[in-house]
């Protein structure tokens, strides 16, 4: 499991006043063709999938932002391909880790629905415990689903305290979901249930695409590996 935090550096330069010459570069046929291809690729990219920014910490830990509820409560979560459940810290949580992160408040969301069944997950780095709640989860601008998710009341493990993540959104199969809760991808109205990650070298921005891949990169297929069983 990977955790992430975002580091942004801004640099500003000061130039002395003066006359700056401008040069004209004639547009060649090759330039025109390249620009046209770029426009087509961008158009395809917009229709094929939505870009979701990823926060990159030291090229090893990655987060995305999600929103929960009618009031768009924002959380920084790990997009985890090794688990299938969505959970965030609750405002009713008593653990220290919860109070140092964003917490879900069901009282401010008109789309919240109570469930109450127990929700417990144990990871290699600790465990989280709480109960199931239901609300609308949004990723990016246009992708959303009504979700049964874990509203966490208790946290064990120092990793959760020092990490800046507010929860996890599981992207693996329904077959490994705790208590058989539906996954985010399956609950969306997307016809194509796919996604792809593009992890760059900091400070170049990383991102994921839902659904599909980033066709604008013009990459050739290297290899395909069939999924032989829907487990871990």
Backbone bond lengths (Angstrom), bond angles and torsions (degrees), N, CA, C in turn:
res aa  C-N    CA-C-N  psi(-1)  N-CA   C-N-CA  omega(-1)  CA-C   N-CA-C  phi
1 X - - - 1.454 - - 1.520 108.10 -
2 X 1.282 115.22 138.95 1.451 120.42 -175.71 1.525 110.06 -115.07
3 X 1.322 113.88 142.02 1.448 118.52 176.98 1.521 108.58 -121.12
4 X 1.302 115.97 154.13 1.437 116.97 -174.90 1.498 113.63 -142.70
5 X 1.332 114.86 158.29 1.457 121.44 169.66 1.501 106.99 -141.98
6 X 1.300 118.10 152.40 1.457 122.78 -173.68 1.511 110.55 -100.01
7 X 1.358 117.83 131.99 1.459 122.32 176.38 1.522 108.12 -120.89
8 X 1.323 117.15 121.07 1.466 121.00 -177.34 1.525 108.68 -120.25
9 X 1.322 117.52 127.45 1.457 121.25 177.85 1.509 109.86 -114.69
10 X 1.330 116.94 134.07 1.463 121.15 179.82 1.516 108.73 -117.03
11 X 1.312 116.17 130.12 1.459 121.69 179.77 1.511 109.71 -119.36
12 X 1.304 117.22 137.78 1.465 120.65 179.77 1.519 108.95 -128.11
13 X 1.330 116.80 139.39 1.452 121.58 178.84 1.512 110.66 -115.01
14 X 1.329 116.09 148.86 1.456 121.42 -179.92 1.526 108.25 -114.21
15 X 1.318 116.94 123.94 1.470 121.16 -178.65 1.525 109.86 -109.29
16 X 1.315 115.78 142.37 1.462 120.25 177.73 1.519 109.49 -73.22
17 X 1.343 115.48 146.05 1.459 120.20 -179.59 1.520 109.68 -67.61
18 X 1.319 116.68 148.16 1.448 120.20 179.01 1.503 110.67 164.35
19 X 1.324 116.88 174.07 1.446 121.92 -179.27 1.522 109.34 -84.39
20 X 1.344 115.73 124.32 1.459 121.79 -177.47 1.518 108.84 -110.43
21 X 1.322 118.76 118.69 1.465 120.80 -178.86 1.522 111.80 -66.80
22 X 1.330 117.10 146.93 1.457 123.35 176.83 1.522 108.78 -115.38
23 X 1.318 116.67 139.55 1.456 122.24 -177.77 1.519 109.58 -118.97
24 X 1.302 116.53 142.33 1.456 121.46 178.50 1.514 109.92 -101.78
25 X 1.338 116.30 129.56 1.459 121.37 173.84 1.519 108.66 -109.97
26 X 1.312 117.11 120.01 1.460 121.01 -179.90 1.524 110.63 -65.08
27 X 1.333 116.63 140.13 1.460 122.34 179.15 1.521 109.04 -81.58
28 X 1.324 115.84 116.35 1.454 120.85 179.70 1.528 109.74 -87.55
29 X 1.343 115.61 169.45 1.464 120.16 177.12 1.527 110.25 -62.07
30 X 1.323 116.43 -38.74 1.465 120.25 179.50 1.530 110.96 -63.24
31 X 1.354 115.89 -39.76 1.468 119.89 177.71 1.516 110.61 -63.19
32 X 1.335 115.60 -42.73 1.466 120.28 -178.75 1.531 110.71 -62.82
33 X 1.334 116.42 -44.76 1.467 120.85 -179.68 1.528 110.14 -62.75
34 X 1.340 116.63 -42.27 1.460 120.57 -179.16 1.524 111.13 -63.78
35 X 1.345 116.83 -42.45 1.461 120.81 178.84 1.528 111.01 -64.63
36 X 1.334 115.87 -41.19 1.459 120.07 179.82 1.526 110.93 -63.00
37 X 1.335 116.61 -43.65 1.457 120.64 179.21 1.524 111.04 -63.06
38 X 1.337 116.30 -37.52 1.463 120.42 179.61 1.521 111.24 -65.66
39 X 1.331 116.59 -40.84 1.463 121.08 178.75 1.524 110.47 -63.77
40 X 1.332 116.42 -43.30 1.462 120.83 179.57 1.526 110.48 -63.15
41 X 1.341 116.37 -42.96 1.459 120.00 -179.69 1.522 111.25 -63.90
42 X 1.351 116.59 -40.25 1.466 119.60 178.98 1.519 110.74 -65.22
43 X 1.314 116.78 -39.64 1.466 120.50 179.54 1.520 110.04 -64.31
44 X 1.330 116.90 -41.92 1.466 120.61 179.11 1.514 110.47 -65.55
45 X 1.342 114.97 -39.12 1.452 120.27 -179.25 1.527 111.07 -62.44
46 X 1.320 117.65 -37.70 1.453 121.24 -179.54 1.524 111.51 -68.94
47 X 1.317 116.64 -35.51 1.463 119.34 -179.14 1.522 111.42 -84.38
48 X 1.333 117.71 -26.06 1.458 120.52 -176.48 1.516 112.19 -81.59
49 X 1.309 118.23 -32.07 1.452 119.88 -177.53 1.508 111.79 -173.11
50 X 1.324 115.19 167.41 1.461 120.90 -178.76 1.520 110.08 -105.98
51 X 1.329 116.37 135.78 1.454 121.27 176.76 1.524 110.10 -77.11
52 X 1.321 117.20 128.27 1.451 122.94 177.46 1.527 107.68 -115.10
53 X 1.338 119.45 113.93 1.467 120.76 -179.71 1.526 111.46 -60.45
54 X 1.320 115.70 142.95 1.464 121.73 176.80 1.521 109.26 -118.64
55 X 1.316 116.12 134.15 1.460 121.24 175.14 1.523 108.70 -84.02
56 X 1.315 115.76 127.18 1.460 122.04 -173.94 1.527 109.37 -112.12
57 X 1.330 116.58 123.17 1.452 120.94 174.83 1.525 109.59 -115.06
58 X 1.326 116.30 108.77 1.466 123.67 176.05 1.525 112.92 57.58
59 X 1.344 116.47 29.50 1.466 121.77 176.68 1.534 113.27 59.92
60 X 1.321 117.41 20.86 1.466 119.96 -179.43 1.527 112.82 -131.19
61 X 1.325 117.70 -22.39 1.454 120.84 -175.31 1.530 108.93 -128.49
62 X 1.341 116.24 134.51 1.460 120.51 -171.46 1.526 111.58 -135.29
63 X 1.327 115.97 137.15 1.465 123.38 178.27 1.520 110.10 -124.99
64 X 1.333 116.52 158.44 1.458 121.92 163.24 1.522 107.15 -129.43
65 X 1.321 116.78 163.24 1.457 121.51 176.41 1.524 110.03 -99.84
66 X 1.328 115.78 138.92 1.456 121.48 172.99 1.520 108.57 -126.01
67 X 1.327 116.10 166.36 1.461 120.94 176.08 1.518 108.55 -127.37
68 X 1.328 115.69 141.44 1.461 121.87 179.42 1.525 109.67 -124.25
69 X 1.333 115.94 138.08 1.447 120.45 172.66 1.512 114.94 88.38
70 X 1.327 115.03 167.89 1.465 121.15 179.69 1.517 112.03 -66.68
71 X 1.330 117.02 -21.75 1.464 121.31 -179.75 1.527 112.83 -98.11
72 X 1.339 115.85 12.20 1.476 121.71 173.91 1.528 113.38 53.63
73 X 1.308 116.57 54.46 1.464 120.75 174.71 1.527 108.56 -68.68
74 X 1.315 117.14 126.37 1.468 121.15 -171.03 1.530 111.55 -99.18
75 X 1.337 114.30 138.40 1.455 121.53 -179.60 1.522 110.23 -136.44
76 X 1.317 115.65 143.22 1.453 122.36 174.70 1.519 107.88 -96.96
77 X 1.325 116.94 116.62 1.468 120.67 -172.57 1.525 111.38 -128.99
78 X 1.319 114.30 159.60 1.468 121.13 174.86 1.526 108.73 -85.45
79 X 1.338 118.86 124.21 1.472 120.42 172.81 1.529 108.11 -80.90
80 X 1.325 116.33 96.67 1.461 122.17 -166.93 1.523 111.69 -100.77
81 X 1.326 116.58 117.03 1.468 120.72 177.76 1.525 112.17 -84.81
82 X 1.338 117.22 -0.29 1.454 120.74 179.74 1.515 113.58 -106.10
83 X 1.336 116.84 8.22 1.462 120.50 175.53 1.524 108.36 -148.23
84 X 1.337 116.80 170.16 1.470 119.38 -170.09 1.525 114.80 -127.12
85 X 1.325 117.62 5.42 1.459 119.99 -175.59 1.523 112.30 -111.29
86 X 1.321 113.95 151.48 1.460 121.35 172.35 1.518 108.59 -100.99
87 X 1.341 116.95 130.93 1.456 120.13 172.70 1.526 110.06 -148.08
88 X 1.330 114.78 150.60 1.468 122.19 175.98 1.526 108.03 -141.39
89 X 1.315 115.96 162.93 1.461 120.24 177.44 1.525 110.49 -71.90
90 X 1.318 115.84 143.41 1.456 122.15 -179.05 1.524 111.17 -98.55
91 X 1.319 116.65 152.10 1.464 121.29 175.10 1.524 111.34 -64.89
92 X 1.333 117.24 -17.33 1.461 122.19 179.98 1.528 112.71 -92.76
93 X 1.330 117.09 5.13 1.460 121.63 -178.38 1.525 110.33 -76.42
94 X 1.336 116.27 137.88 1.453 120.44 -179.38 1.512 114.15 -99.31
95 X 1.330 118.66 -7.77 1.466 121.61 -178.15 1.520 111.26 -73.71
96 X 1.330 115.97 150.67 1.463 121.29 -178.34 1.523 110.60 -61.00
97 X 1.334 117.01 -39.80 1.466 120.58 -178.62 1.520 111.65 -56.78
98 X 1.313 117.14 -36.50 1.471 120.67 -179.41 1.518 111.41 -66.14
99 X 1.321 116.76 -38.83 1.461 121.08 -174.99 1.526 112.75 -77.21
100 X 1.320 117.32 -8.77 1.469 120.49 177.05 1.520 111.43 -104.61
101 X 1.343 116.12 11.94 1.468 121.73 -179.54 1.518 109.88 -137.23
102 X 1.328 115.76 172.08 1.465 120.48 175.37 1.521 109.58 -66.41
103 X 1.335 116.61 141.89 1.462 121.86 -176.57 1.529 110.38 -127.21
104 X 1.318 115.21 137.70 1.464 121.54 -179.92 1.525 110.90 -75.02
105 X 1.341 115.17 133.38 1.461 121.66 178.94 1.522 109.40 -118.65
106 X 1.335 118.31 102.09 1.463 120.36 -178.04 1.528 113.25 -66.96
107 X 1.333 116.97 -22.08 1.462 120.70 -175.57 1.523 113.13 -69.43
108 X 1.325 117.25 -20.20 1.465 120.35 -177.54 1.523 112.94 -99.38
109 X 1.335 117.05 0.29 1.469 120.97 -178.38 1.525 110.45 -110.38
110 X 1.322 116.30 123.00 1.471 120.60 179.58 1.527 112.03 -77.84
111 X 1.331 117.73 -11.59 1.466 121.47 -179.91 1.531 112.07 -98.24
112 X 1.328 117.10 2.69 1.464 121.65 179.29 1.525 111.27 -68.46
113 X 1.339 115.57 139.94 1.460 121.96 173.54 1.528 109.02 -132.68
114 X 1.300 116.36 131.37 1.468 120.69 179.45 1.520 110.41 -75.25
115 X 1.330 116.20 147.14 1.458 122.63 174.14 1.524 108.83 -127.86
116 X 1.335 115.60 -68.08 1.458 119.57 171.50 1.507 116.81 99.26
117 X 1.344 118.87 -12.81 1.468 118.48 179.18 1.523 110.36 -66.04
118 X 1.317 115.87 150.84 1.461 121.66 -176.42 1.526 110.99 -63.15
119 X 1.328 116.07 144.99 1.466 122.30 179.17 1.519 107.47 -134.23
120 X 1.332 116.74 114.20 1.464 121.62 -177.84 1.525 109.89 -138.42
121 X 1.334 115.27 128.30 1.470 120.29 176.19 1.521 108.87 -133.92
122 X 1.324 116.55 135.01 1.457 122.31 175.54 1.521 109.27 -114.23
123 X 1.334 115.44 126.18 1.466 122.14 177.03 1.531 108.13 -109.07
124 X 1.320 115.74 174.90 1.459 119.44 176.54 1.514 112.46 -65.16
125 X 1.338 116.52 -23.63 1.461 121.18 -176.10 1.523 113.41 -102.40
126 X 1.347 117.96 2.95 1.456 119.89 -179.26 1.518 110.96 148.75
127 X 1.332 115.68 -165.25 1.455 119.85 -177.48 1.519 111.26 -143.52
128 X 1.346 114.97 157.73 1.457 121.99 175.29 1.522 108.24 -129.62
129 X 1.329 115.85 143.99 1.464 121.26 -177.54 1.522 109.65 -138.31
130 X 1.322 115.20 144.03 1.457 119.72 178.31 1.504 110.45 -179.18
131 X 1.321 116.80 -141.49 1.457 121.25 178.47 1.523 109.78 -141.84
132 X 1.309 116.33 164.89 1.458 122.46 -177.13 1.528 110.20 -84.90
133 X 1.322 115.76 135.89 1.465 123.24 171.78 1.515 108.26 -129.06
134 X 1.330 117.08 167.44 1.457 121.16 179.40 1.518 110.37 -127.19
135 X 1.344 114.90 134.86 1.462 119.88 176.57 1.525 108.29 -165.97
136 X 1.321 115.82 173.02 1.459 121.46 179.87 1.521 109.64 -83.08
137 X 1.334 116.20 129.12 1.460 122.59 176.96 1.524 108.73 -112.08
138 X 1.338 116.78 131.33 1.465 121.79 -179.49 1.522 110.41 -120.56
139 X 1.329 115.17 135.99 1.467 122.48 174.56 1.521 106.89 -123.11
140 X 1.327 117.36 123.37 1.461 119.80 -175.51 1.519 110.53 72.22
141 X 1.326 115.75 -157.09 1.464 120.83 -175.49 1.519 113.62 -90.56
142 X 1.328 117.72 -29.57 1.461 119.89 -168.68 1.522 115.12 -127.75
143 X 1.332 118.62 6.44 1.458 120.81 -175.80 1.521 109.23 -113.93
144 X 1.321 116.97 118.46 1.464 119.94 -178.24 1.517 110.40 -147.47
145 X 1.334 115.42 163.80 1.463 121.44 179.52 1.513 109.08 -159.82
146 X 1.327 115.99 146.81 1.460 121.39 171.78 1.513 107.29 -78.11
147 X 1.334 116.11 120.00 1.461 120.20 -170.37 1.516 113.37 -119.46
148 X 1.331 115.18 144.47 1.458 122.20 163.31 1.524 105.62 -95.02
149 X 1.320 116.66 116.36 1.466 119.86 -173.28 1.527 110.25 -134.25
150 X 1.317 115.09 165.01 1.446 120.93 179.78 1.516 111.61 -84.06
151 X 1.325 115.96 122.54 1.468 121.46 173.17 1.527 105.71 -99.35
152 X 1.344 116.44 103.64 1.459 122.00 -165.84 1.529 112.22 -80.56
153 X 1.353 114.33 131.04 1.458 121.71 -178.83 1.529 113.27 -109.61
154 X 1.341 116.59 -20.41 1.457 120.56 -176.14 1.519 110.00 -147.41
155 X 1.328 116.15 138.07 1.465 121.81 -176.58 1.525 109.79 -129.32
156 X 1.330 117.84 135.77 1.451 122.74 174.07 1.527 108.90 -124.72
157 X 1.336 116.29 132.31 1.460 120.23 178.57 1.518 111.35 121.40
158 X 1.329 116.05 130.67 1.465 120.63 -177.49 1.521 112.80 -68.29
159 X 1.335 116.72 -23.97 1.464 120.17 -178.95 1.523 111.21 -58.69
160 X 1.326 117.12 -40.21 1.452 120.90 -178.75 1.531 111.23 -67.75
161 X 1.321 116.25 -29.23 1.464 120.41 -179.51 1.521 111.59 -73.77
162 X 1.332 117.33 -43.80 1.462 120.16 -174.60 1.526 112.66 -85.09
163 X 1.324 117.30 -21.16 1.459 119.48 178.70 1.523 110.35 -76.35
164 X 1.323 116.46 151.67 1.449 120.56 178.01 1.526 112.51 -92.12
165 X 1.306 118.09 7.13 1.465 120.28 178.83 1.534 110.71 -74.88
166 X 1.326 115.56 143.82 1.465 122.38 177.99 1.522 111.90 -99.86
167 X 1.331 116.68 -1.29 1.452 120.68 -178.68 1.509 111.29 164.38
168 X 1.328 115.63 -166.73 1.468 122.15 -178.57 1.525 108.52 -137.43
169 X 1.334 116.21 140.37 1.465 120.49 168.98 1.525 106.96 -113.88
170 X 1.329 116.10 112.73 1.454 121.16 -177.62 1.515 111.60 -78.34
171 X 1.321 116.77 133.52 1.463 122.48 -177.89 1.527 112.61 -116.22
172 X 1.328 116.30 9.66 1.464 119.91 179.95 1.532 110.32 -85.51
173 X 1.322 116.79 -166.16 1.466 122.19 -172.07 1.525 113.20 -77.89
174 X 1.336 115.95 155.71 1.460 122.17 175.07 1.526 111.03 -59.46
175 X 1.328 116.75 -28.13 1.461 120.89 -173.96 1.525 113.18 -65.22
176 X 1.316 119.01 -21.26 1.464 120.67 178.58 1.523 111.28 -110.65
177 X 1.320 117.33 13.77 1.460 121.31 179.10 1.523 110.40 -74.10
178 X 1.335 116.15 134.90 1.464 120.86 177.57 1.526 109.68 -61.52
179 X 1.327 115.52 129.34 1.471 123.10 -179.99 1.531 112.85 59.92
180 X 1.334 116.83 18.37 1.458 120.45 177.50 1.518 114.45 67.39
181 X 1.339 117.53 21.87 1.466 120.04 179.17 1.527 110.05 -66.91
182 X 1.336 118.73 136.30 1.464 121.27 -179.65 1.530 111.68 -61.46
183 X 1.315 116.25 146.17 1.462 121.23 179.72 1.519 111.08 -84.02
184 X 1.324 115.34 163.57 1.467 120.20 -179.22 1.513 111.79 -60.73
185 X 1.339 117.75 -47.43 1.455 120.71 -176.56 1.527 111.13 -62.07
186 X 1.317 117.51 -39.12 1.459 120.16 -179.40 1.523 111.95 -71.22
187 X 1.309 116.88 -28.19 1.462 120.91 -177.86 1.530 113.06 -82.43
188 X 1.321 117.66 -16.73 1.459 119.52 178.46 1.525 109.97 -71.59
189 X 1.329 115.30 164.52 1.465 120.64 178.04 1.523 112.01 -87.83
190 X 1.329 117.32 6.52 1.459 121.47 -179.65 1.518 110.68 -63.02
191 X 1.338 116.70 133.85 1.458 120.09 176.09 1.519 111.00 -73.22
192 X 1.314 116.10 -35.54 1.463 121.02 179.11 1.518 109.28 -102.74
193 X 1.326 117.25 115.32 1.462 122.48 -175.14 1.526 110.43 -93.85
194 X 1.313 116.70 60.72 1.458 120.58 -177.42 1.520 110.76 -128.36
195 X 1.324 114.89 163.74 1.465 120.73 176.65 1.526 108.03 -157.12
196 X 1.318 116.12 163.06 1.468 120.74 179.36 1.529 109.26 -146.17
197 X 1.344 115.36 151.46 1.460 121.90 -179.43 1.525 110.01 -113.76
198 X 1.335 115.69 144.27 1.469 122.03 177.24 1.522 107.01 -131.42
199 X 1.339 114.42 94.09 1.461 120.99 -175.62 1.520 109.29 -96.91
200 X 1.323 114.59 112.10 1.458 121.57 -174.22 1.525 110.87 -96.56
201 X 1.319 114.79 178.36 1.454 121.60 176.90 1.526 108.08 -92.13
202 X 1.329 117.91 117.58 1.460 121.13 -179.66 1.529 110.65 -49.74
203 X 1.359 118.98 137.93 1.467 127.82 10.04 1.539 114.63 -95.13
204 X 1.326 118.87 11.14 1.457 119.70 176.32 1.528 109.09 -63.74
205 X 1.336 118.12 130.78 1.468 120.28 -172.18 1.524 113.51 -67.13
206 X 1.322 115.48 135.67 1.465 122.13 172.88 1.522 108.94 -92.37
207 X 1.338 116.58 159.33 1.458 119.45 -179.16 1.521 109.92 -162.06
208 X 1.334 115.59 166.87 1.452 120.76 170.98 1.512 108.15 -125.31
209 X 1.321 116.98 157.91 1.458 122.81 179.25 1.520 108.62 -119.63
210 X 1.332 116.39 130.22 1.467 122.98 176.08 1.522 108.35 -131.09
211 X 1.322 120.03 123.95 1.468 127.69 -11.78 1.523 110.57 -87.30
212 X 1.320 117.51 174.77 1.458 122.34 171.70 1.511 114.33 83.28
213 X 1.337 114.71 -155.71 1.455 122.35 -177.22 1.522 109.44 -125.76
214 X 1.319 115.87 168.95 1.456 121.83 179.29 1.531 108.96 -86.03
215 X 1.332 115.90 93.10 1.464 121.34 -178.30 1.523 112.48 -66.81
216 X 1.334 116.98 -20.14 1.467 119.38 -176.84 1.527 112.66 -65.89
217 X 1.336 117.13 -17.92 1.463 120.35 -179.46 1.516 112.23 -75.39
218 X 1.350 116.87 -19.26 1.455 120.42 178.64 1.513 113.39 65.19
219 X 1.323 117.60 29.41 1.460 120.81 -178.11 1.526 111.34 -79.02
220 X 1.325 115.75 146.08 1.454 120.59 175.55 1.523 109.79 -89.54
221 X 1.316 115.91 149.27 1.462 120.81 178.83 1.520 109.60 -66.52
222 X 1.331 116.14 127.82 1.458 120.87 -179.68 1.524 110.65 -92.93
223 X 1.319 115.67 -52.01 1.466 119.06 -179.11 1.522 109.28 -160.20
224 X 1.302 116.46 156.53 1.460 123.13 176.65 1.517 108.54 -127.62
225 X 1.326 116.40 133.16 1.460 120.23 178.05 1.524 108.20 -120.98
226 X 1.316 117.61 118.82 1.454 121.71 179.22 1.527 111.10 -68.16
227 X 1.317 116.44 141.54 1.457 121.34 173.93 1.525 107.81 -77.09
228 X 1.336 116.50 119.12 1.465 119.79 -174.80 1.521 112.58 -93.38
229 X 1.334 118.08 -19.87 1.460 120.90 174.59 1.520 109.21 -159.44
230 X 1.329 116.01 142.29 1.463 121.14 -174.91 1.527 110.38 -89.07
231 X 1.341 115.41 68.68 1.467 121.55 177.90 1.521 107.86 -125.91
232 X 1.342 116.36 -145.53 1.449 119.37 178.20 1.513 112.20 -79.52
